[in-house]
Amino acid sequence: MRWSKTVTLVEAHAEGEVGRIVTGGVIDVPGATIADKLRYLNEVDDSLRRFLGL
């Protein structure tokens, strides 16, 4: 089986909060700051979250 997409994630846990941090395999998300990038993902393009099953 060949993979057509590869995404690198790091699982993190801090005081009961669990999260996944994308460290590679995706194109740069538009935005000057992390807050701008998050806003873009939430309001414009939700495909990364849906692809990751989050």
PDB file of N, CA, C and O in Angstrom:
ATOM      1  N   MET A   1       0.841  -1.175   0.000  1.00  0.00           N
ATOM      2  CA  MET A   1       0.000   0.000   0.000  1.00  0.00           C
ATOM      3  C   MET A   1       0.887   1.241   0.000  1.00  0.00           C
ATOM      4  O   MET A   1       1.841   1.323   0.774  1.00  0.00           O
ATOM      5  N   ARG A   2       0.581   2.190  -0.851  1.00  0.00           N
ATOM      6  CA  ARG A   2       1.326   3.440  -0.905  1.00  0.00           C
ATOM      7  C   ARG A   2       0.483   4.556  -0.325  1.00  0.00           C
ATOM      8  O   ARG A   2      -0.720   4.637  -0.573  1.00  0.00           O
ATOM      9  N   TRP A   3       1.129   5.419   0.454  1.00  0.00           N
ATOM     10  CA  TRP A   3       0.451   6.562   1.043  1.00  0.00           C
ATOM     11  C   TRP A   3       0.473   7.714   0.054  1.00  0.00           C
ATOM     12  O   TRP A   3       1.497   7.982  -0.574  1.00  0.00           O
ATOM     13  N   SER A   4      -0.645   8.387  -0.084  1.00  0.00           N
ATOM     14  CA  SER A   4      -0.687   9.556  -0.953  1.00  0.00           C
ATOM     15  C   SER A   4      -0.479  10.844  -0.164  1.00  0.00           C
ATOM     16  O   SER A   4      -0.141  11.877  -0.741  1.00  0.00           O
ATOM     17  N   LYS A   5      -0.681  10.790   1.169  1.00  0.00           N
ATOM     18  CA  LYS A   5      -0.478  11.958   2.026  1.00  0.00           C
ATOM     19  C   LYS A   5       0.200  11.506   3.305  1.00  0.00           C
ATOM     20  O   LYS A   5      -0.144  10.465   3.865  1.00  0.00           O
ATOM     21  N   THR A   6       1.164  12.291   3.767  1.00  0.00           N
ATOM     22  CA  THR A   6       1.839  12.012   5.023  1.00  0.00           C
ATOM     23  C   THR A   6       1.867  13.290   5.852  1.00  0.00           C
ATOM     24  O   THR A   6       2.320  14.331   5.377  1.00  0.00           O
ATOM     25  N   VAL A   7       1.392  13.215   7.071  1.00  0.00           N
ATOM     26  CA  VAL A   7       1.378  14.349   7.989  1.00  0.00           C
ATOM     27  C   VAL A   7       2.062  13.892   9.271  1.00  0.00           C
ATOM     28  O   VAL A   7       1.789  12.802   9.774  1.00  0.00           O
ATOM     29  N   THR A   8       2.957  14.735   9.800  1.00  0.00           N
ATOM     30  CA  THR A   8       3.655  14.419  11.035  1.00  0.00           C
ATOM     31  C   THR A   8       2.992  15.164  12.187  1.00  0.00           C
ATOM     32  O   THR A   8       2.794  16.377  12.125  1.00  0.00           O
ATOM     33  N   LEU A   9       2.653  14.419  13.242  1.00  0.00           N
ATOM     34  CA  LEU A   9       1.992  14.993  14.415  1.00  0.00           C
ATOM     35  C   LEU A   9       2.758  14.643  15.677  1.00  0.00           C
ATOM     36  O   LEU A   9       3.425  13.611  15.748  1.00  0.00           O
ATOM     37  N   VAL A  10       2.658  15.515  16.674  1.00  0.00           N
ATOM     38  CA  VAL A  10       3.182  15.234  18.008  1.00  0.00           C
ATOM     39  C   VAL A  10       1.995  15.312  18.953  1.00  0.00           C
ATOM     40  O   VAL A  10       1.260  16.299  18.962  1.00  0.00           O
ATOM     41  N   GLU A  11       1.815  14.267  19.744  1.00  0.00           N
ATOM     42  CA  GLU A  11       0.747  14.267  20.744  1.00  0.00           C
ATOM     43  C   GLU A  11       1.279  14.954  22.001  1.00  0.00           C
ATOM     44  O   GLU A  11       2.393  14.674  22.442  1.00  0.00           O
ATOM     45  N   ALA A  12       0.482  15.852  22.575  1.00  0.00           N
ATOM     46  CA  ALA A  12       0.903  16.587  23.772  1.00  0.00           C
ATOM     47  C   ALA A  12      -0.161  16.459  24.853  1.00  0.00           C
ATOM     48  O   ALA A  12      -1.350  16.324  24.563  1.00  0.00           O
ATOM     49  N   HIS A  13       0.287  16.505  26.108  1.00  0.00           N
ATOM     50  CA  HIS A  13      -0.622  16.422  27.237  1.00  0.00           C
ATOM     51  C   HIS A  13      -0.131  17.405  28.291  1.00  0.00           C
ATOM     52  O   HIS A  13       1.020  17.328  28.721  1.00  0.00           O
ATOM     53  N   ALA A  14      -0.983  18.320  28.707  1.00  0.00           N
ATOM     54  CA  ALA A  14      -0.605  19.297  29.722  1.00  0.00           C
ATOM     55  C   ALA A  14      -1.790  19.554  30.650  1.00  0.00           C
ATOM     56  O   ALA A  14      -2.799  20.124  30.236  1.00  0.00           O
ATOM     57  N   GLU A  15      -1.663  19.136  31.893  1.00  0.00           N
ATOM     58  CA  GLU A  15      -2.674  19.344  32.922  1.00  0.00           C
ATOM     59  C   GLU A  15      -4.076  18.929  32.490  1.00  0.00           C
ATOM     60  O   GLU A  15      -5.038  19.670  32.687  1.00  0.00           O
ATOM     61  N   GLY A  16      -4.184  17.748  31.904  1.00  0.00           N
ATOM     62  CA  GLY A  16      -5.479  17.225  31.516  1.00  0.00           C
ATOM     63  C   GLY A  16      -5.915  17.572  30.103  1.00  0.00           C
ATOM     64  O   GLY A  16      -6.862  16.980  29.585  1.00  0.00           O
ATOM     65  N   GLU A  17      -5.242  18.516  29.478  1.00  0.00           N
ATOM     66  CA  GLU A  17      -5.572  18.894  28.105  1.00  0.00           C
ATOM     67  C   GLU A  17      -4.714  18.078  27.144  1.00  0.00           C
ATOM     68  O   GLU A  17      -3.489  18.056  27.268  1.00  0.00           O
ATOM     69  N   VAL A  18      -5.349  17.411  26.194  1.00  0.00           N
ATOM     70  CA  VAL A  18      -4.650  16.609  25.206  1.00  0.00           C
ATOM     71  C   VAL A  18      -4.756  17.317  23.865  1.00  0.00           C
ATOM     72  O   VAL A  18      -5.812  17.842  23.513  1.00  0.00           O
ATOM     73  N   GLY A  19      -3.667  17.330  23.125  1.00  0.00           N
ATOM     74  CA  GLY A  19      -3.704  17.983  21.825  1.00  0.00           C
ATOM     75  C   GLY A  19      -2.744  17.337  20.852  1.00  0.00           C
ATOM     76  O   GLY A  19      -1.838  16.601  21.244  1.00  0.00           O
ATOM     77  N   ARG A  20      -2.950  17.617  19.596  1.00  0.00           N
ATOM     78  CA  ARG A  20      -2.060  17.163  18.531  1.00  0.00           C
ATOM     79  C   ARG A  20      -1.468  18.392  17.855  1.00  0.00           C
ATOM     80  O   ARG A  20      -2.193  19.321  17.499  1.00  0.00           O
ATOM     81  N   ILE A  21      -0.153  18.395  17.681  1.00  0.00           N
ATOM     82  CA  ILE A  21       0.534  19.492  17.036  1.00  0.00           C
ATOM     83  C   ILE A  21       1.051  18.995  15.698  1.00  0.00           C
ATOM     84  O   ILE A  21       1.797  18.018  15.641  1.00  0.00           O
ATOM     85  N   VAL A  22       0.656  19.664  14.617  1.00  0.00           N
ATOM     86  CA  VAL A  22       1.127  19.305  13.283  1.00  0.00           C
ATOM     87  C   VAL A  22       2.523  19.879  13.123  1.00  0.00           C
ATOM     88  O   VAL A  22       2.720  21.086  13.260  1.00  0.00           O
ATOM     89  N   THR A  23       3.503  19.011  12.832  1.00  0.00           N
ATOM     90  CA  THR A  23       4.888  19.462  12.692  1.00  0.00           C
ATOM     91  C   THR A  23       5.406  19.351  11.265  1.00  0.00           C
ATOM     92  O   THR A  23       6.505  19.822  10.973  1.00  0.00           O
ATOM     93  N   GLY A  24       4.640  18.742  10.379  1.00  0.00           N
ATOM     94  CA  GLY A  24       5.104  18.638   9.008  1.00  0.00           C
ATOM     95  C   GLY A  24       4.076  17.981   8.110  1.00  0.00           C
ATOM     96  O   GLY A  24       3.149  17.317   8.574  1.00  0.00           O
ATOM     97  N   GLY A  25       4.259  18.181   6.819  1.00  0.00           N
ATOM     98  CA  GLY A  25       3.422  17.517   5.846  1.00  0.00           C
ATOM     99  C   GLY A  25       2.263  18.335   5.320  1.00  0.00           C
ATOM    100  O   GLY A  25       1.474  17.832   4.520  1.00  0.00           O
ATOM    101  N   VAL A  26       2.137  19.575   5.743  1.00  0.00           N
ATOM    102  CA  VAL A  26       1.072  20.438   5.233  1.00  0.00           C
ATOM    103  C   VAL A  26       1.697  21.716   4.678  1.00  0.00           C
ATOM    104  O   VAL A  26       2.792  22.112   5.076  1.00  0.00           O
ATOM    105  N   ILE A  27       0.983  22.347   3.757  1.00  0.00           N
ATOM    106  CA  ILE A  27       1.478  23.608   3.216  1.00  0.00           C
ATOM    107  C   ILE A  27       1.349  24.697   4.275  1.00  0.00           C
ATOM    108  O   ILE A  27       0.622  24.538   5.256  1.00  0.00           O
ATOM    109  N   ASP A  28       2.050  25.791   4.072  1.00  0.00           N
ATOM    110  CA  ASP A  28       1.986  26.896   5.026  1.00  0.00           C
ATOM    111  C   ASP A  28       0.585  27.486   5.030  1.00  0.00           C
ATOM    112  O   ASP A  28       0.019  27.765   3.973  1.00  0.00           O
ATOM    113  N   VAL A  29       0.035  27.673   6.201  1.00  0.00           N
ATOM    114  CA  VAL A  29      -1.299  28.254   6.362  1.00  0.00           C
ATOM    115  C   VAL A  29      -1.153  29.775   6.288  1.00  0.00           C
ATOM    116  O   VAL A  29      -0.284  30.337   6.955  1.00  0.00           O
ATOM    117  N   PRO A  30      -1.984  30.451   5.492  1.00  0.00           N
ATOM    118  CA  PRO A  30      -1.879  31.910   5.381  1.00  0.00           C
ATOM    119  C   PRO A  30      -2.103  32.606   6.724  1.00  0.00           C
ATOM    120  O   PRO A  30      -2.968  32.210   7.504  1.00  0.00           O
ATOM    121  N   GLY A  31      -1.319  33.638   6.977  1.00  0.00           N
ATOM    122  CA  GLY A  31      -1.455  34.433   8.200  1.00  0.00           C
ATOM    123  C   GLY A  31      -0.106  34.864   8.724  1.00  0.00           C
ATOM    124  O   GLY A  31       0.871  34.122   8.626  1.00  0.00           O
ATOM    125  N   ALA A  32      -0.048  36.064   9.282  1.00  0.00           N
ATOM    126  CA  ALA A  32       1.206  36.612   9.791  1.00  0.00           C
ATOM    127  C   ALA A  32       1.552  36.072  11.174  1.00  0.00           C
ATOM    128  O   ALA A  32       2.729  35.943  11.508  1.00  0.00           O
ATOM    129  N   THR A  33       0.540  35.756  11.983  1.00  0.00           N
ATOM    130  CA  THR A  33       0.765  35.258  13.341  1.00  0.00           C
ATOM    131  C   THR A  33       0.051  33.915  13.495  1.00  0.00           C
ATOM    132  O   THR A  33      -0.746  33.525  12.642  1.00  0.00           O
ATOM    133  N   ILE A  34       0.340  33.223  14.574  1.00  0.00           N
ATOM    134  CA  ILE A  34      -0.341  31.952  14.858  1.00  0.00           C
ATOM    135  C   ILE A  34      -1.841  32.197  15.013  1.00  0.00           C
ATOM    136  O   ILE A  34      -2.651  31.386  14.564  1.00  0.00           O
ATOM    137  N   ALA A  35      -2.212  33.306  15.643  1.00  0.00           N
ATOM    138  CA  ALA A  35      -3.635  33.634  15.806  1.00  0.00           C
ATOM    139  C   ALA A  35      -4.303  33.833  14.445  1.00  0.00           C
ATOM    140  O   ALA A  35      -5.435  33.394  14.242  1.00  0.00           O
ATOM    141  N   ASP A  36      -3.610  34.492  13.512  1.00  0.00           N
ATOM    142  CA  ASP A  36      -4.149  34.676  12.159  1.00  0.00           C
ATOM    143  C   ASP A  36      -4.305  33.336  11.447  1.00  0.00           C
ATOM    144  O   ASP A  36      -5.296  33.114  10.753  1.00  0.00           O
ATOM    145  N   LYS A  37      -3.335  32.448  11.614  1.00  0.00           N
ATOM    146  CA  LYS A  37      -3.394  31.125  10.995  1.00  0.00           C
ATOM    147  C   LYS A  37      -4.563  30.315  11.561  1.00  0.00           C
ATOM    148  O   LYS A  37      -5.284  29.653  10.815  1.00  0.00           O
ATOM    149  N   LEU A  38      -4.744  30.371  12.880  1.00  0.00           N
ATOM    150  CA  LEU A  38      -5.854  29.668  13.521  1.00  0.00           C
ATOM    151  C   LEU A  38      -7.188  30.219  13.030  1.00  0.00           C
ATOM    152  O   LEU A  38      -8.112  29.458  12.740  1.00  0.00           O
ATOM    153  N   ARG A  39      -7.282  31.524  12.939  1.00  0.00           N
ATOM    154  CA  ARG A  39      -8.505  32.165  12.444  1.00  0.00           C
ATOM    155  C   ARG A  39      -8.813  31.709  11.012  1.00  0.00           C
ATOM    156  O   ARG A  39      -9.964  31.427  10.677  1.00  0.00           O
ATOM    157  N   TYR A  40      -7.774  31.642  10.175  1.00  0.00           N
ATOM    158  CA  TYR A  40      -7.949  31.182   8.796  1.00  0.00           C
ATOM    159  C   TYR A  40      -8.487  29.752   8.778  1.00  0.00           C
ATOM    160  O   TYR A  40      -9.430  29.449   8.047  1.00  0.00           O
ATOM    161  N   LEU A  41      -7.887  28.875   9.583  1.00  0.00           N
ATOM    162  CA  LEU A  41      -8.332  27.477   9.614  1.00  0.00           C
ATOM    163  C   LEU A  41      -9.757  27.347  10.128  1.00  0.00           C
ATOM    164  O   LEU A  41     -10.508  26.503   9.639  1.00  0.00           O
ATOM    165  N   ASN A  42     -10.145  28.156  11.095  1.00  0.00           N
ATOM    166  CA  ASN A  42     -11.493  28.084  11.664  1.00  0.00           C
ATOM    167  C   ASN A  42     -12.548  28.697  10.755  1.00  0.00           C
ATOM    168  O   ASN A  42     -13.666  28.188  10.683  1.00  0.00           O
ATOM    169  N   GLU A  43     -12.215  29.777  10.062  1.00  0.00           N
ATOM    170  CA  GLU A  43     -13.225  30.520   9.312  1.00  0.00           C
ATOM    171  C   GLU A  43     -13.228  30.272   7.812  1.00  0.00           C
ATOM    172  O   GLU A  43     -14.267  30.422   7.169  1.00  0.00           O
ATOM    173  N   VAL A  44     -12.077  29.893   7.237  1.00  0.00           N
ATOM    174  CA  VAL A  44     -11.987  29.802   5.777  1.00  0.00           C
ATOM    175  C   VAL A  44     -11.859  28.365   5.279  1.00  0.00           C
ATOM    176  O   VAL A  44     -12.633  27.934   4.425  1.00  0.00           O
ATOM    177  N   ASP A  45     -10.890  27.623   5.806  1.00  0.00           N
ATOM    178  CA  ASP A  45     -10.582  26.297   5.264  1.00  0.00           C
ATOM    179  C   ASP A  45     -10.487  25.275   6.392  1.00  0.00           C
ATOM    180  O   ASP A  45      -9.509  25.272   7.139  1.00  0.00           O
ATOM    181  N   ASP A  46     -11.476  24.420   6.523  1.00  0.00           N
ATOM    182  CA  ASP A  46     -11.553  23.429   7.589  1.00  0.00           C
ATOM    183  C   ASP A  46     -11.067  22.047   7.139  1.00  0.00           C
ATOM    184  O   ASP A  46     -11.218  21.070   7.873  1.00  0.00           O
ATOM    185  N   SER A  47     -10.486  21.959   5.940  1.00  0.00           N
ATOM    186  CA  SER A  47     -10.133  20.655   5.378  1.00  0.00           C
ATOM    187  C   SER A  47      -9.028  19.945   6.160  1.00  0.00           C
ATOM    188  O   SER A  47      -9.042  18.717   6.241  1.00  0.00           O
ATOM    189  N   LEU A  48      -8.067  20.681   6.742  1.00  0.00           N
ATOM    190  CA  LEU A  48      -6.999  20.038   7.507  1.00  0.00           C
ATOM    191  C   LEU A  48      -7.570  19.332   8.737  1.00  0.00           C
ATOM    192  O   LEU A  48      -7.232  18.177   8.992  1.00  0.00           O
ATOM    193  N   ARG A  49      -8.422  20.002   9.493  1.00  0.00           N
ATOM    194  CA  ARG A  49      -9.032  19.392  10.675  1.00  0.00           C
ATOM    195  C   ARG A  49      -9.845  18.162  10.292  1.00  0.00           C
ATOM    196  O   ARG A  49      -9.774  17.134  10.964  1.00  0.00           O
ATOM    197  N   ARG A  50     -10.618  18.266   9.209  1.00  0.00           N
ATOM    198  CA  ARG A  50     -11.426  17.124   8.787  1.00  0.00           C
ATOM    199  C   ARG A  50     -10.550  15.981   8.313  1.00  0.00           C
ATOM    200  O   ARG A  50     -10.870  14.822   8.575  1.00  0.00           O
ATOM    201  N   PHE A  51      -9.446  16.269   7.618  1.00  0.00           N
ATOM    202  CA  PHE A  51      -8.523  15.229   7.159  1.00  0.00           C
ATOM    203  C   PHE A  51      -7.901  14.488   8.342  1.00  0.00           C
ATOM    204  O   PHE A  51      -7.733  13.269   8.300  1.00  0.00           O
ATOM    205  N   LEU A  52      -7.560  15.235   9.402  1.00  0.00           N
ATOM    206  CA  LEU A  52      -6.935  14.627  10.566  1.00  0.00           C
ATOM    207  C   LEU A  52      -7.946  13.940  11.480  1.00  0.00           C
ATOM    208  O   LEU A  52      -7.554  13.227  12.403  1.00  0.00           O
ATOM    209  N   GLY A  53      -9.225  14.142  11.240  1.00  0.00           N
ATOM    210  CA  GLY A  53     -10.260  13.507  12.044  1.00  0.00           C
ATOM    211  C   GLY A  53     -10.388  14.102  13.432  1.00  0.00           C
ATOM    212  O   GLY A  53     -10.720  13.401  14.387  1.00  0.00           O
ATOM    213  N   LEU A  54     -10.124  15.392  13.542  1.00  0.00           N
ATOM    214  CA  LEU A  54     -10.192  16.063  14.844  1.00  0.00           C
ATOM    215  C   LEU A  54     -11.545  16.693  15.052  1.00  0.00           C
ATOM    216  O   LEU A  54     -11.788  17.303  16.093  1.00  0.00           O
TER     217      LEU A  54
END
